[in-house]
Amino acid sequence: MIRARHLAIIVLSLLSAVTTAAAATDPGVEPSGHGVRIKVSGLVESDTDPGLGLTGDRESLYLDVKPWIRSGVAPHWTLYARGQLFASTSTTRLDSEEGNIVSDGFVGLRQFWVDYDGLTPYPGESLRIGRQRLRNRDGIFLDTDIEAAAWRFDTTLLRADLFAARRFAGWRTDSWHLEDEDRGRFNLYGNLGWQWQPGHWLAGFVMYQRDGERLAGSGQGIDAGGRRTRRDFLWYGLRAESADRGPAGPAAYWLTLMGLSGSREDLLVDNDMVLGSTRVDVDAWAVDLGASWQLPLALPLRVGAAWALASGGGEGGTSRLFTASGLGSNRSRFAGSRSRIYRFGDFLRPEFSNLRVATLFATVRPDERYEGVVLVEDVRLDDPDGPYGSDLLPGSVVPGNGDIGRELDICLTRYLDTLRWHGIQGRGYLRLRSSMLLAGAAYGEDEDSLFYRLTLDFFLDF
């Protein structure tokens, strides 16, 4: 009954958006539009996560449908809604910006917002309120759908963003209630970028995150998924990069320096009983840098290298463990491709915390229709005795050995940019992704074991 009620709310919200769009005909109002994105995927995967019941080699076929509608409801006002229908032949981990989601099917609401662009005369400025996509260029801190009030300013020389965000629900029929970690978590973010010369940007950002809910007290019981950590974090950073969208010219680069300060409270738990808590100050840092070159060959080939470090360890009551915001996907176009690639490995998808990743990559684009990307990553822990987290493999590794392994990722895409069907125009792609991990010594008995995932995606956008 509860799921049916949630489904009804989602359907009524989408119907309301459709009705509003049909009525929006006033002069000066942005034209309305609607469409649907359809992705059919086949997945073959080796044993990765027995903790979630995904044991043994398995095959899955799933359908992901995202209808959307955009409506100009008044001058300077725009309403947007995007839903989602997901169905799978088996319990599958979604390949999605939403994070670590395991499901066999659901109906959900991805976005539902209203936008006002009349605060200033600049065309790239707007105020947007509602459940919306927040994304920064590298995807490390931001790449998610979340309830927020966000102001954006985007011109030729200056770019700025400011938002306040908090999750209030899961917005899916299979997971309406939030995970304990997300309940009461408030996020405040701001950034400012300046194009100091054509194709070269300098930017700075600040992000504050605080957990409003208190932890369980001594003597209280706690379930396996209960909140065990409380954050009060402030991130700050600087970024220098070339190009606005994709590498420009024969050489491209990026350099991001990040700091983290604040405090973290952790519960002491024994047999699901809270014994107390410890509080530590956090003073951590991280760096992400890379460069690529367009080789002077007849076949357009770009090669590059990247390195990233998120600190771990600590002493004297101060933690050096760098932690990302939990709102990112680590997906970006750092390899110079049209498609977004996982920055720290498509198979592992590790959390950017206590991590060292060295990457070599190459991207070939014979023309606008074809693209191939090859990446090789060496993944290690900064502190071999520190924590490790991964979306795809269990976080338990052998203490004292930080060698996670070597990963090979291959992504081949055939773009379909001029699709026509019964007078409807669209675009799409056919994409084959292969990811293989040779496990390192940190996995103990599984050292030198080969894990793999093979995914074939067929995507249509009408």
C-alpha positions in Angstrom: 0.0 0.0 0.0 2.8 2.4 0.9 4.6 1.8 -2.4 1.3 2.2 -4.3 0.8 5.6 -2.6 4.3 6.7 -3.6 3.8 5.6 -7.1 0.6 7.6 -7.3 2.4 10.7 -6.1 5.0 10.3 -8.8 2.5 9.7 -11.5 0.3 12.7 -10.4 3.4 14.9 -10.4 4.3 14.0 -13.9 0.7 14.4 -15.1 0.6 17.8 -13.6 3.8 18.7 -15.5 2.2 17.5 -18.7 -0.9 19.5 -18.2 1.0 22.6 -17.4 3.1 22.1 -20.6 0.1 21.7 -22.8 -1.3 25.0 -21.5 1.9 27.1 -21.9 1.3 29.1 -25.1 1.9 32.7 -24.1 4.2 34.8 -26.3 7.7 35.2 -24.8 7.5 32.0 -22.9 10.2 29.4 -23.6 8.8 26.7 -25.9 7.7 23.5 -24.3 9.1 20.1 -25.2 9.0 16.5 -24.2 10.8 13.3 -24.9 12.0 10.0 -23.6 15.4 8.4 -23.1 15.6 4.6 -23.5 18.5 2.4 -22.6 18.7 -1.4 -23.0 21.7 -3.0 -21.5 23.2 -6.5 -21.3 25.6 -7.2 -18.4 28.0 -10.1 -17.8 29.8 -9.9 -14.5 32.1 -12.0 -12.3 31.5 -12.6 -8.6 31.9 -9.1 -7.0 29.8 -8.6 -3.9 28.5 -11.5 -1.8 27.5 -9.1 0.9 24.6 -7.9 -1.3 23.7 -11.3 -2.5 25.3 -10.8 -5.9 27.3 -14.0 -5.7 28.7 -16.1 -8.6 29.1 -15.1 -12.3 25.8 -13.7 -13.6 24.1 -12.2 -16.6 21.5 -9.5 -16.6 19.3 -7.7 -19.1 17.7 -4.5 -18.1 15.6 -1.6 -19.4 15.9 2.0 -18.2 13.3 4.4 -19.5 13.4 8.2 -18.5 10.5 10.3 -19.9 10.9 14.0 -19.5 8.9 17.2 -20.2 9.9 20.8 -20.2 7.4 23.7 -20.1 7.7 27.5 -20.3 4.9 28.4 -17.8 5.5 32.2 -17.9 8.1 34.7 -19.1 11.4 33.7 -17.5 9.8 30.7 -15.8 10.4 27.1 -16.8 9.1 23.8 -15.3 10.9 20.5 -15.8 10.1 16.9 -14.8 12.0 13.6 -15.5 10.8 10.2 -14.4 12.4 6.8 -14.5 11.2 3.2 -15.0 13.8 0.5 -14.4 13.3 -3.2 -14.9 15.8 -6.0 -14.8 15.8 -9.8 -15.2 17.7 -10.1 -11.9 19.0 -8.0 -9.1 21.4 -5.6 -10.7 23.7 -2.7 -9.7 22.6 0.3 -11.8 25.2 2.0 -13.9 24.0 5.4 -12.8 25.0 8.8 -11.4 22.8 8.0 -8.4 25.5 5.9 -6.7 25.5 2.4 -5.3 21.9 1.3 -6.2 21.0 -2.4 -6.3 17.5 -3.2 -7.6 15.5 -5.5 -9.9 12.9 -2.7 -10.7 11.3 0.5 -9.7 9.5 3.6 -10.8 11.0 6.9 -9.6 11.2 10.7 -10.0 14.6 11.8 -11.1 14.0 15.6 -11.4 11.2 18.0 -10.8 12.2 21.7 -10.7 11.1 25.3 -11.5 13.7 27.7 -13.0 13.6 31.5 -13.1 16.1 33.3 -15.3 15.0 36.9 -15.0 17.1 38.1 -12.0 19.8 39.6 -14.3 20.0 40.4 -18.0 22.7 37.8 -18.5 21.5 34.8 -20.6 23.5 32.3 -18.5 22.0 33.2 -15.1 19.1 31.4 -13.4 17.7 30.4 -10.0 16.4 26.8 -9.9 14.4 25.2 -7.0 13.4 21.6 -6.7 14.9 18.1 -7.2 17.6 18.8 -9.9 20.9 17.6 -11.3 23.9 19.1 -9.7 27.2 18.4 -11.4 30.7 19.9 -11.5 33.2 19.3 -14.3 35.2 16.4 -12.7 32.3 14.7 -11.0 34.3 14.2 -7.8 32.1 16.3 -5.5 28.9 16.8 -7.5 27.0 14.6 -10.0 23.7 13.7 -8.5 19.9 14.4 -8.4 19.0 16.1 -5.1 16.5 18.6 -3.7 18.2 22.0 -3.8 17.9 25.7 -4.3 20.7 26.6 -6.8 21.8 29.8 -8.5 23.9 29.6 -11.6 25.9 32.3 -13.5 27.6 31.2 -16.8 29.2 33.7 -19.1 32.1 33.7 -21.5 34.6 34.9 -18.8 33.0 34.0 -15.5 31.1 31.0 -14.1 29.6 30.8 -10.6 27.4 28.4 -8.7 25.8 28.6 -5.3 23.4 26.1 -3.8 21.9 24.7 -0.6 20.8 21.0 -0.8 19.3 18.3 1.3 17.7 14.9 0.5 14.2 14.4 1.8 13.2 11.1 0.2 14.6 8.4 -2.1 11.8 9.1 -4.7 11.7 5.5 -5.8 9.0 2.9 -5.2 11.6 0.3 -4.0 13.5 2.8 -1.8 11.3 5.7 -0.7 13.0 6.2 2.7 16.5 7.6 2.9 19.5 5.7 4.1 20.5 6.7 7.6 23.6 8.3 6.3 21.6 10.8 4.1 19.0 11.7 6.7 19.4 15.3 7.9 22.6 16.0 5.9 22.8 19.6 4.8 25.0 20.7 2.0 26.1 24.2 1.0 28.3 24.8 -2.0 29.8 27.7 -3.9 32.3 28.1 -6.7 33.7 30.8 -9.0 35.6 30.3 -12.2 37.5 32.8 -14.4 38.7 32.3 -18.0 41.9 34.2 -17.7 42.8 33.6 -21.4 41.0 31.7 -24.2 40.5 28.0 -23.2 42.2 28.3 -19.8 40.3 28.5 -16.6 41.1 29.2 -12.9 38.4 28.3 -10.3 37.9 28.0 -6.6 35.3 26.2 -4.6 34.0 25.8 -1.0 31.6 23.1 0.3 30.2 22.7 3.8 28.4 19.6 4.9 26.8 18.9 8.3 24.8 16.0 9.7 21.9 17.4 11.7 20.8 14.1 13.3 22.6 13.0 16.4 24.1 9.5 16.8 22.6 6.8 19.0 23.7 7.1 22.7 25.5 4.6 24.9 23.5 1.5 25.7 21.2 1.9 22.7 20.9 -0.7 20.0 21.8 0.0 16.3 21.0 -2.0 13.2 23.5 -2.9 10.4 22.5 0.1 8.3 22.2 2.6 11.1 24.2 5.8 11.1 27.6 5.3 12.8 29.4 8.5 11.7 28.5 12.2 12.1 30.2 14.8 9.9 30.9 18.5 10.2 33.1 19.1 7.2 34.4 22.0 5.2 36.1 21.4 1.8 38.0 24.0 -0.2 40.0 23.8 -3.4 41.5 25.4 -6.4 41.4 24.1 -10.0 43.3 25.1 -13.1 42.4 23.5 -16.4 42.4 24.0 -20.2 39.3 23.9 -22.4 35.7 24.5 -21.6 34.2 21.3 -22.9 36.7 18.6 -23.9 40.4 19.2 -24.7 41.2 22.2 -26.9 44.4 22.2 -29.0 47.1 19.6 -29.1 47.7 19.7 -25.3 45.3 19.8 -22.4 45.7 19.7 -18.6 43.9 19.9 -15.3 45.2 20.4 -11.7 42.9 20.3 -8.7 44.1 20.9 -5.1 41.6 20.1 -2.3 41.7 20.5 1.5 39.3 19.2 4.1 38.9 20.4 7.7 36.3 19.8 10.4 35.4 17.0 12.8 34.0 13.5 12.7 32.2 11.6 15.5 32.3 7.8 15.2 30.3 5.3 17.3 31.9 2.4 19.2 29.7 -0.6 18.6 29.8 -4.2 19.9 27.2 -6.7 18.9 24.9 -4.0 17.6 25.1 -2.2 21.0 26.5 1.3 21.3 29.3 1.5 23.8 30.1 5.2 23.2 31.7 7.4 20.6 34.9 9.1 19.7 35.5 12.5 18.1 38.4 13.4 16.0 39.5 16.5 14.2 40.0 16.1 10.4 42.8 17.8 8.5 43.2 16.2 5.1 44.1 16.9 1.5 43.8 15.6 -2.0 45.1 16.3 -5.5 44.0 15.3 -8.9 46.1 16.2 -12.0 46.5 15.1 -15.5 47.6 16.0 -19.0 47.0 14.8 -22.5 48.4 15.3 -26.0 46.9 15.1 -29.5 49.4 13.2 -31.5 50.2 14.5 -35.0 48.9 11.3 -36.8 46.4 10.8 -39.6 44.2 8.9 -37.1 43.1 11.4 -34.4 44.7 9.9 -31.3 45.0 11.6 -27.9 47.2 10.1 -25.2 47.5 11.1 -21.6 48.4 10.4 -18.0 46.8 11.2 -14.7 47.5 10.9 -11.0 45.3 11.3 -8.0 45.8 11.1 -4.2 43.4 11.4 -1.3 45.2 11.3 2.0 44.7 8.7 4.7 46.1 8.0 8.1 46.6 10.4 11.0 48.0 10.6 14.5 47.6 12.5 17.8 43.8 12.7 17.7 43.8 14.2 14.2 42.6 12.3 11.2 44.2 12.8 7.7 41.5 10.7 6.1 40.2 12.7 3.1 36.5 12.0 2.4 34.5 13.1 -0.7 31.1 14.6 -0.3 29.1 11.5 -1.2 27.3 13.5 -3.9 29.7 12.7 -6.7 30.0 10.0 -9.3 33.7 10.4 -10.3 32.6 10.4 -14.0 33.9 13.0 -16.4 35.4 13.6 -19.9 38.9 13.7 -18.6 40.1 11.4 -21.4 38.9 13.8 -24.1 35.9 11.6 -25.0 32.3 12.5 -25.6 31.2 9.9 -23.1 31.8 10.3 -19.4 34.4 7.8 -18.0 34.9 6.7 -14.4 38.0 8.5 -13.2 39.3 5.8 -10.8 38.2 2.6 -12.6 34.9 1.4 -14.0 35.2 -2.0 -12.3 36.3 -0.8 -8.8 34.6 2.6 -8.7 36.4 3.3 -5.4 35.6 6.1 -3.0 38.0 9.0 -3.3 39.4 8.5 0.2 42.7 7.0 1.3 43.5 6.4 -2.3 46.4 6.6 -4.9 45.5 6.1 -8.5 47.9 6.3 -11.5 46.2 6.3 -14.9 47.4 6.0 -18.5 44.7 6.6 -21.2 44.3 6.9 -25.0 41.3 8.1 -27.0 40.8 7.6 -30.7 38.1 9.4 -32.7 38.3 8.6 -36.4 35.2 10.8 -36.9 32.1 12.0 -35.1 30.5 8.5 -35.4 33.2 6.4 -33.7 35.1 6.6 -30.5 37.4 4.3 -28.5 38.9 4.8 -25.1 41.5 2.6 -23.3 42.5 3.2 -19.7 45.0 1.4 -17.4 44.9 2.2 -13.7 47.1 1.2 -10.8 45.1 1.5 -7.6 46.7 1.6 -4.1 45.9 2.9 -0.6 47.7 5.9 0.8 47.5 4.3 4.3 47.7 0.5 4.0 46.1 0.1 7.5 43.3 2.6 6.8 39.7 2.1 5.5 38.9 1.4 1.9 35.5 1.6 0.1 34.4 0.5 -3.3 31.0 0.5 -5.0 31.6 -2.9 -6.6 33.9 -4.9 -4.4 33.7 -5.4 -0.6 35.7 -2.9 1.5 37.5 -5.5 3.6 41.2 -5.9 2.5 44.2 -7.3 4.2 45.6 -4.8 6.7 49.1 -3.5 6.1 49.0 -4.1 2.3 47.7 -1.2 0.1 48.0 -2.9 -3.3 44.4 -3.0 -4.6 45.3 -4.0 -8.1 45.5 -3.1 -11.8 42.5 -2.3 -13.9 42.0 -2.2 -17.7 39.0 -0.4 -19.1 37.9 -0.3 -22.7 35.0 1.7 -24.0 33.9 1.5 -27.7 31.1 3.7 -28.9 29.2 4.1 -32.2 27.2 7.3 -32.1 23.9 7.7 -33.9 23.2 11.4 -34.1 20.6 11.6 -36.9 17.9 9.1 -36.0 14.4 9.5 -37.6 11.3 7.5 -36.8 7.9 8.4 -38.1 8.8 12.1 -38.3 10.5 12.0 -34.9 14.1 13.0 -34.7 16.5 11.7 -32.1 20.0 10.5 -31.3 21.6 7.5 -29.6 24.6 5.3 -29.4 25.7 1.7 -29.2 28.4 1.2 -26.6 30.5 -1.7 -25.5 32.3 -1.4 -22.1 34.8 -3.9 -20.8 36.5 -3.6 -17.4 38.9 -6.1 -15.9 40.7 -6.1 -12.5 43.8 -8.0 -11.6 43.5 -8.1 -7.8 46.5 -7.0 -5.8 47.9 -8.3 -2.6 45.4 -6.4 -0.5 42.8 -9.0 -1.4 44.8 -11.8 0.2 43.7 -15.1 -1.2 42.2 -13.4 -4.2 45.5 -11.9 -5.2 46.1 -12.3 -9.0 42.5 -13.2 -9.4 40.9 -11.7 -12.5 37.5 -10.0 -12.1 35.6 -8.7 -15.1 32.5 -6.9 -16.2 31.2 -6.6 -19.8 28.3 -4.3 -20.7 26.6 -3.6 -23.9 24.4 -0.5 -24.0 21.9 0.6 -26.7 20.7 4.1 -26.0 18.0 6.2 -27.7 16.9 9.8 -27.0 13.8 11.1 -28.7 
